[in-house]
Structures are given as C-alpha cells and as structure tokens.
Amino acid sequence: MKKLSLLSVFMLLTACGGGGGGGGSSQPIYPTVSFSSGLEVSSKNEITVSASINDPQSRITNREWELTTTGKDFSYSSTNTSVTFTAPAEAEDQEVTIKLTYTYRTETNTGVSGSSSGSASTSVAIKPVIPDIPLDFGVTAGSQSAFFEWVQSEGVGTYLIYYSEDEGVNTSDDVIDLETGGLGEVWIVKFINDKKYYFAISAKNTAGESGLSNEVFATPVAPVLNFTGNIATGGPTDYSLVDAYGNIGRRGGADSFCVKDNITGLMWIAKIGADEVYGNQGLFDLDDGFTWYDSTNTKLVGDSVVNDFGDRNSNGQNCSFYNEGSDYNCNTEDFAKAVNSKPEGSFHCGVTNWRLPTFDELFSLIDLDGCGEILESDYCLYEIFEEDSDDWNADVIGFWSDDEVLCEGSACNSKARAIRFDDFERGNEAGGLRNSLTYGSKSEERRVRLVSGNIPNPKPEPNLLLEKVNKYVDLTGIEEEISNLENQTGEIWRLPTLKELFYFREELSFLPYSVTRGRGNEYWSSDIWGSDEDGRWCLTKKSSGVYEVGSCNVQYGDDDNGLVLVREGS
C-alpha cells in the first residue's frame, strides 16, 4: 500500500470558562467514529466519503486524515467530517484505505484532565472502466519491421495491435499483445518485406477492450543500399550500422548486426566478439573457422575443364554447425547457405544475397589507422570486425575471399586468397609484416566475412590516371619525380594511397630485379607506416601472381622502391 503524501489535520480549540456555581458534574461521554463499508467508485469518477462522528460533549481536539492506495497516487480534499477524491484511471481493481485518527479530552473520576486518541477506517474499491480508443495511431515502415506511435489512453493494462494483409482490420485478425499499458510507441519486427499490412490498435484492461483506432498501413522494405560501384581509395571512412533486420542507423540491441559502407555501397556482416571458443556463440561466432568450398567451381587445365570445389570439410569441428549437430559443414558455401536460409521476416539484415567477397572488396575494409571512424558510442570499425581475434589461434588466420590464385604450377592448385586484418593493426606498431595479403590451400580453415551487394561488371574505375615511372627511387627522389612530371604535363600528380595502388596492381610493371637489394617489384604508397614519418606502406607484386603489403624501408632498412604516380581525371 502506498501512503498518499497529503495529511489533513484539523485542530478544534475549546474555551474553558467559569461555571455559574452550584451545578454538579456530568458523566463524561467519549466520542465515537465510524464509516460505511462496501464502498466503491469507478475510475475517473468522484466520490466523497463521510465519517459518522458522535461527539456530544465536543471532546475531539484534532483530526488527521490518511489515505493509502494499492494503485496510482492521487490528490484529495478533506473537511472535518469527509474526504473527496477523483478515482484515477486504473487497469485493474485497486483499493483505497481511508483512516481518520482523532485526539480527544478525557477526565478521571477525581477531575484530572488528560487526552486520548482513537481511529476508524474504511476502504473504497476503485473499479476500472473500459479505456478510451487510442488516438492518432501512426506507423512507419522499416525493414522486416514497423514503428508504431499513438496517444496513450488512461487505465490501460495492455495495447493490442491487430494486423491483416487486407483492408478493414477487425478483432478477429492476427494480433500482437504488447503486454503493457505504459507505451505510446513500439518497434515490432519479423514482418515480411515487400508485403502490405494494415494495422489498428485497441486498449484493454480488466473491464474490457476499447474499440479499434484509425486504420493505417505500411509495406516493410529491405534496406536501400544503393550500391555505388565506387572503390575505397583510403580517404575518410563513412559507415552506418544496420540492425539484424536491415534497418540502417539502428543496432537495436541485436546480438548480431551489419555495417554498411556508404562509399562502396556494400553491406558487411559483423560477428559476435571472439572469446577463444569455437561455435559457442551461434552462427555469427567470430572464432569459427571454415574451409574454402564451392560445389560449382571449375577451372581450365590445359584444354580440359576440371572440378576444383575445394574442401567440404565434412569432419570439421571448429564452427557452430558441429556444436549444434547441423547438416551443414564448416565450409564457406555452407556458411553462406545458412545465413541466406533464414525464414521470411528474419532475413539477416534484411537480405538473402550474402556471398564471399572478392579480393578487392575484402581489401576495401583495411583500415591503416587501426580503428575506423567511430560509428556509435565507443564502437569502431576495427573493433566490430576484428577484436584481435587472430592472435589466439594460429590455425584459423585471416578471412577468405572468393578469389582463387591463378598461376602456373602445382604450387597454385586449389588455393584461394585471404587477408589478415590484424597485421594492419600491428603494422602500425612493428615492422616486418609481409603476410597480410595471403593465400593458402582451400583445406585451411579461415574466418569468413560475408558481403551483400552486386559485383560490378565491368570493374568500376576510379577517377584517376596512372603514370608508370618504372624506376627505383627513395623518399627524397619522389618529390623530384613529381616535379618533373608536372613540368612535362602541366597536371598535378601525387603518390597513390595503398588502396589505390592495390586497385591498379594488375597494371604494375615487373621492375628489373635488383641484385644489391635482393628483391624487386615493390611500390611506394602515400600511407605512412605507424609513427615513422619516413616509413610508408608499400605493395609488392610477385611473379607468381601473389601480392604482399608491408613497409618497404622500415622492414629492410633501405628506402628505394618502385614508383607510380596518379592524378585526378579519366
């Protein structure tokens, strides 16, 4: 019971005067107080409760009213003999206890004056009434979801949202019970995209259900990704969170979600953070490892087309499929199938076209600063995508791409490309990293980062022109080469970023092998390696068709590398 904050106290002052002599004393009669019982009032109605006070000798000196309730607080007014209040709107039966405590004068047989007190109480049952119809009901469509808002009614135990695919919603249609009356808005998920729904809302309590509100309609739609076909050049990043149902800009508290790259237009799956245990966090466990497998993949060997499916990994145990006893195996194809087979209304981040990324697409996620632009509170792209997950287990390293290694010789048979993102994080702290862009047997287990978005064909081209200088230069020589080229062309030239260099990788020439340097085919980028202002990330192109990235001068102690320049234009 809640005690209401207002206490009403009434003081009754009496005067004592000299008698006219001669009269004797009368026997004292002490006051009594009582109330009627069985009182009740309907919500939002007024009631006055009066006390029956018998005080023939006017002995009461003060009175105090106290009201307690099992329901909502309310205000009341009082007099010497009564209290008045308007019952609040309640969703179910509530009780108000009314108590009157009074103090009165007493006398002993010998004429000594004193005081005493007494009290009386009663209760009033507040009965709910059927709530009013909720007003101004509205809806905004999301992806596999809808956002509803309305003006709240009073005395509501729960709201009921009825919905139908046909106009003219009624109470025999499907219903969602919100199981609370304290809301004026709600986000509801698991609607099917591209299907039109009609909605109406009612308010309900123990007295009954209101009529239906105005009818509204909405058609949930998948996220509009607007695939740009642009390449990530290494400039400022621009990412948006996407909740598990496909609503851009919302994380929504989901255990798994996605990230949309607003530059490329691609959407990426974000996984649950690594805890160094395989498969214990469900389908999107970042720890899990998968072999490379494509049941439709073939390649040309000489004049013959042969199967090169990869490794189905039928006995693999390092993913959630094994823990759950699933029919799927721990391979890339089955992982994509599992994500794409979620039921209607629960498509992961609103789409069903998840696939392995190309090598270029995967490379676009590289963040040379170690942590991308802050997306929401303390989340950043690197923490969402990596969380140093490669450190604990050397058997599951890097993320698979869809690109196979196309080269001559048995060393390239049944291999695919992958990227180790953790190397780019550590590359800002130490030199010597050369395996960030890696490749390996399709039987190796690596992590998987699925992407959603079309593969542009032909490949998108940046608004850049490439100039091949085709010689080794050191850092001091770069500015001289840029100046010479600008004098020749009248255009502004610069070093490419590492991502731009990677984009043009197939156009890079194989420079003559340097006997003194012991290597060749390494190219400067404009991206600084860690805190070393003289260090630069560079790209190495090998004759085998394999690429590496690292810091040329930091790693090997020299500073002459291959040079290409770019300028804006097409």
N, C-alpha and C positions, 0 to 999 in steps of 0.2 A: 504494500500500500504506500502511495506517495502522499505526504502531508503537504497541503497547499500552503503557500508561503504567507498568506494573509491571515492574521489572527485578529478577531474583533473583540475588543474589551470594552465593556460598559461599566462605569462606576456609578453607584447610587449613593448619594450623600443624604443622610438624615440628620435632623436637628434634634437636640435633646433640650427640653425646656422644663422649667419647674412646674410641678403639678399644682393644682389649686387646693391641695391639702385635703385630707380626710378620706380620699378614695383608697381602697385596698389594691393589691396587685392581682393581675390575672395570670392564669396558667399559660406558659409560652406555647405557641403553635409554630412549628418549624416548616419552612417551605418544601414543596414537592414539585418535581418537573417530570413531564412525560411527553412522548411523541406518538403519533400514529405509526403503525407498521404496514409493511407490504406496499411501500411507495415505489412508483416507477415513473419514468419520463422518457419520451422518445428523443433521439438525437436531434439537436438543433432547436428543441423546444424549451421554453422557460418553465421553471417550477419554483414555488415558494413553499418552504417547509416551516411550519409554525410549531412552537413548543407550547404545551399546555402547562401553565405555571400557576400553582396555588400558593400564594404568599399573603394570607390575610393580615398579617401584622407587619408587612413591608420590611422583612428582615434581610432580604438579599441586598448586599452591598456592592458586588460587581459580578459581571458575567463575561465569559470568554467562549467564543465560537471556534471550533476547529473542524476542518473538513479534510478528509483523506480520500484518495481515489485509486482504483486499480488501472485507470486509463489515462487519458490526456489531462494535463493541467488546465485549469480554467479559473476565471475570476468570479467573485460573488460579492453581494452586498448583504448587510445584516442590520437588524434593529434589535431592540431589547428582547423581542419575542420570536423573531423569524430570520431565516436566510433565504436569499433568492439567487438563482443562477440559471444560465442557459446551458443545457447539456451539450457538450462538444460532440461533433460527428465521430462516431465510433464504428469500427468494422465488426465488432462482436460485443456481446453483453459485458458491461462494466458495472462496478458498484462504487457508490459514494457513501462514505460513513460520515454522519453529521453528529457532532458531540457538543453539548453545552455544559460547561463547567461553571459553577457559581459558588460564591462565598456568602455566608450569612452570619448574623449576630446570634450569640447564644447567651444564656444566663443560667447560673446554678441556683439551687434552692435557697442559697444564702444571699443571692443577689449579686454575685460576682459575674461581670460581663466577660465574654470571650467571643471566639469565632470558630466556624467550621466550614466545610465545603461539601459539595455534592455534585453529581453529574448525571446526565441522561443522554442517550444516543439513539439514533435510528439509522437506517440505511435506505438509499434510493437506488434502484436498478435503472441504469441507462440502457435503453433498448435501441439497437441500430435501426436505421431506415435504409431502404434501397438507395444506393448512391445515384447522383446525377450522371447523365451521359457525359463522358469526357468530350471536351470541346477542342476545336481546331486541330484535329488529328491530321498529321502530315507524314510523308515518307520520302526518303532519298535513297535511290538505288546504289548499291555498291557492287563488288564482285562476289558472287555467291552469297550475298548478304544485303541487308537493307537497314537503314537507320530511321527510327520512328520517334516522333515527339508529339506531345499533346498537352493541353491544360489539365492539370490534375483535379480530380473530384475529391470531395471530402468523405471521410469514413469508408475508405476502400480497403478491403482485405487483399484483393488481387485484381490485376487487369488481365483481360483475355483478348488476345489478338486473333481474330478469325481471318482465314485467307482461302482464296479459291482461284482457279485459273479462269473462272467465268465471272462475268459482271453480275452484281446483285448478291453480295455476300450475306449469308444468314448464319444463325447459330447452329445449324446442322453441318456446317463446313468444318474443315480442319481447323484446329485451334492451338494456340501456344499460350499456356498459362504462365504468366510472369512470376507467379508465386510471391508477389509482394505488392503492396499498395503505395509504396513510398517513392515511386518513379514518375518522372514526366518525360523520360526519353529512354531509349534502349537500342542497342545494336544486336541484330539477330542474324545468325549465319546458317549456312547449309541450304540456301535456296539454289535453284539450278539457273545458271547463266542463260541469257537469251530467251527466257520464258517469262511471259507477262503474268503478274499476280495482282489480284485485287484484295484489299485489306479493309477491315473495320475493327474498332476496339470497343469493349464494354468494361464497366467497372462492377465488381461483385463484392458482397460481404455476406454475413450470415443471414441477413434479412432478405437477400435475393440479388438479382443481377439487373443492371440498368439496361436500357435499350442500346442499340448499336449506334456508333458515331457516324459521321460522314464517311463515305467510302473513298478510298484512294487507291492508286495503282502504281506499280513500279516494275521495271524489267531489269533485273541484275545483269551486268555485263562483265566480261573478262577484262583485265587491265589493258588499257590502251598503251601499248609500249612504243609505238611509232619508231620502228627500227630504222635508224638513221643511215646505216651503212658507213658512218664515219669511222676513222681509225683513231685510236688513242695515241696522241702524239707525245705524251709526257708532260703536258701542261697541267693547269689546275683540274682537280678531280671534281666530279659532280654526281653524287649518288643519292638515291632515295630508298628508304626502307619500304618493303612490301610485306603485308601480313600473310599468314598462311593461307588466306582465302583469296588473295590477289588485290587487296586494297592498298594503293600506293600512298605512302605517307603514314601508314599505321603499322605498328608492330603488334599491337593488340594483345600483348602478353602471351602470344603463342610460343610453344617450345621450339618451333622451327619456323623459318621465315625466309624471305628472299631479299636480294639487293638489286635494284635497277641502276644500270649505268646510263645516265642521261646523255652522255657523249656518244656512245656507240649504239644505244637503244637496246642493248642486250640485258636480260634478266638472269641472275645467278642464284643458285640455291646456297643458302647459308646453313651450316650444320651446327649441331649442338657441340659445345666445347669439349675438347679432349680431356678424358680423365684416366687415360692409360689402361683402359679395359675395353676389349673388343666387344661390340654388339650389345652392350648393356643399356644403351640409350635409344634403342629402336632404329628405325630405318635411316635416320639422319645423324648417326653417331660419327663424329669426325675421326675417331680412331680407326674405323674399319678399313680393311684392305681388299682390293679387287684385282683380279687378273683382267687383261685386255681380251675381249671376246666379241666377235661379230659373226653370227651364223650365216651371213650372206656375203662375206668378204672373199674376193678372189683377186689374183694378180697374174700378170703375164710373165711367164718364164720362157724365154726364147719365143717359140711360136705357139706355146701351149698356155691355156688358162688353167690355173691350179687353185685349189682352195687354200686360203690362209686365214682360217677362222680365229686363230689364237687359242687360248686355253679356257675351256669351260669351267675349270676349277671345281669339278664335281665333289671333291673331298675337302674343299676349303672350309676352314673353321673360324676365320678371322673377320666375320661380319655378323650382323644381326640375323641374317637368314639361318645360319647354323644354330644360333641360340633358340630361335623360335620354331625350329623344325620345319622350315618353309620348303616348298618345292623349288624355290629359286636357289641358284648357286652364287657364290661370291665372285661374280664377274661383272664387267661393265654393262653388258647387254641386259642381264637380269636386273641389275640395279635400276637402270632406266625404265625397264618394263614395270617394275614395282612402283616406281614414282608415278608413271603415266597411267597406272591402272586404278588409281584411287576413284571411289564412286562419285557420281554426279552430285554436285553440291559440296564436294570436298576435294576437288582438283587442287593439287598442290600449287599454291599461289595463283590459282585461277586458270591454269593452263595444263595441257596434256601433251605438249610437244618438246619435252625435255630430252636432251641429247648430250653426247660427249662434245666438248668444244673443239674447234680446230686449234692448231698450234698458235696461230695469230690471235685468236680470241682469248686463249688462256694467257698469252703473253701480255695482253692489254690490262690484266689485273695487277701486274707487277707495280709495286709502289717503292720507289727508291728512297723515300723518306722514312721507311719503316712503319709508318702508320698513316693511313689515308685521312682525308678531310673528316672531321668529326661529324657523325651523322645524327646522333641522338644521345643526349646526356654524355656519358663517358665512353660511348661505343665509337670505334673507328674501324675502317675497312680491314686493316690487318688483323685486328683482334677478332672481328667477325669471321674472317676467312681462315685464319691460321692458328692463332693462340699457341705458337711454338710447338705444334703437335708433332713435328718431325723429329724432335730431339730425343724422345724416349725410346723409340723403336727403330733400329736401323733396317729392319726387314720390310717396313712399309714406309717408303720415302717418296715424296713428291706426288703430283697429280697427273693422271693420264690425260693426253689429248687424243683426238681422233686421227691424228696424222701418223702414218707409218713412215719408217725410214726407208727411203727409196735410194738404194745404192747397189753397187755391184759386189758380188762375192757372198760367200756363205755367212760372213760375219753380220750381214744385214738381214738375214732371213728371219721372218716373223718377229720383227721388232717395231716398237712404236715410240713416239716422242712423249716426254713428260717435262714438267717444270717443278723445281724445288723452290718454293717461295721463301722458306726460312733462310736460304742462302742470301737472299737480297736483304733480309733484315740484318743478318750477321755481317754482311758485306760492308756495312757502314761502320763496323767496329774492328774488323780484321781483314787482312788481305789473304790472297792465296785461294780464292774460291773460283773453281772452274767448272763445276758440275751443276750449276743452276739450271741450265738447259741440258737435259739429259735424254737418254733413250735407253731402252732395255728390252729384254725378252718379254713377250706378251704373257709369259708364265709368271713373271714377277708380280707381286701384289703391291699396288699403289692406291692412293686415295683417288676419289672421283668428285669432281665439281661439275655438276650438270649445268647447262645453259639453255635458255629458251630464246628463240629468235631465228629469223631466216638467215641463210648463208647467201650473201650477195653474190650474184654471178652476172657479169664478171666481177672480179675482186674490186672493191672500192679503191679509188685513188685519192691520195691527199692532194691538196692544192700546193704541191711542191715540185721543184725541178732539182734534179740531182746532177752534180758535176763531179766526175771522177778525176781526182788529181793524180792518182796512180803512182805515188811515191811515198817513201817513209819520211816523216818529219817529226820534230819534237815539239813541245808546247810553245817554245819561242818562235818556231818556224811557222806555226799555224797562222798567226796574225799576218805574217808576210805573205803567205799564200792567199789569204782572203783579200788583202790589199791589192795584190797583183791581179786577181780575178775581177775585182770590182773596177779596177782601172781599165781592164780589157773590155768588160761588158757594160759598164755603167749601171749595174744592178747591185743590190745589197745581198751579200752571201753570209752564211754562218755555218757553224758546226751543227750537225743533226743531233737531236736527242737520241737516247738509246732506243726508244720505241720507234722513232723514225728510221734509224739505222736498221733495226730489225725488219721493218716493213720493206726496205729496199735490199734485203740480204741477198736475194737471188740475182740482183744486178751488180753486186760487188765483184770486182776482178780478183783473181788469184795473183797476188803480187809475187815477184821473184823471191825465192827462198833466200833468207839472209844467213850466211854461214856464221858470221860473227854473232848474230843474235840468237841463232839456233831455232828460229821459228819464223813464221810469216803469216800474212793474211789477217792481221789484227787492225781494227779501225777505231779511231778516236770518236767519242761522242761528247756532247757538251755537259753531260751529267757528272757532277762531282762525286767522287768516291768518299763517303764518310766525311770526316773533318779535315781531310788532306786537300787543301786548295789546289795542289799540283797533281792530285790524283784524279783520274777520270775513269768512268765505266767505258769499257770497250767491247766490241763484238768480234769474235774470231770465227772465220769461216774455214772449215777444213775440207780437204779434197774428197773426203768420204761423204760429204753432204751433211755432216754434223756441225752444229753451231755451239759455241760456248760464249759466256759472258763473264767478265771479271774486271779487275783493274790492271791494265797493262803495265804501267810504270810502277805502281806500288808492288805488284806481285814479283816482277822480275828485276827490278832495280834499274831499268833503263827507261827512256822516255821518247823513243822514236817509234811511231806506229803509222799504219796506213791512214790516208786522209781522203775523205769525200766531203763535199760541201753542198748545201741546199739553199734555195731561195724560194720565196713565195711566188706562185704563178703556176701556170699549166701549159 
